[in-house]
Amino acid sequence: MRVTEKGQVTIPKEIRDRLNIGPGSEVDFVADEKGARLVVVAEGKSTSDEEFATWLKSVSGTFDTLGMTTDEYMEWLRGPRDDLGPR
């Protein structure tokens, strides 16, 4: 595999199928004396629309951006974008 600039790798389909890794699955890389191993932490679990709606209702209103707009908050969170020219 080639590692991207963001440190990402693609797990080959054959390995994903064999380890039952799908969208939402959690994996970890564990370093050992031979290098590193991929360990499946948890299989992906699909959530029903009703379960999601219940969760969304339970967290509604719990996030405070301190008056920042979405764009201001994202810039604060991520830092300024370096792929854009001066504004």
Residue, then its C-alpha position, 0 to 999 in steps of 0.5 A: m500500500r502507498v500511504t497518502e499525505k494524510g496518512q491514509v491507506t486503502i485496505p484491499k477488498e480481499i482483506r476487508d471481506r475476509l475480516n468482515i470490515g465494512p463502513g463504520s468498522e473500527v480498526d487499529f494498527v498495533a506495532d509489534e516486533k515484526g512491524a504492525r498488525l491491523v486489528v478489527v476493534a468493532e464491526g460496523k453497525s448500521t443504525s435505523d432511521e428511528e434510532f438515529a432520530t432518537w439519538l439526534k433528539s437526545v443531543s439536540g441543543t447540547f452543542d454551543t459554538l459560542g456565537m460563531t457561524t458554521d464557517e467561523y467554527m470550522e476555521w477555528l476547529r481546523g485552522p485556516r485552509d491553505d488550499l485557498g488563496p487570500r480572501 
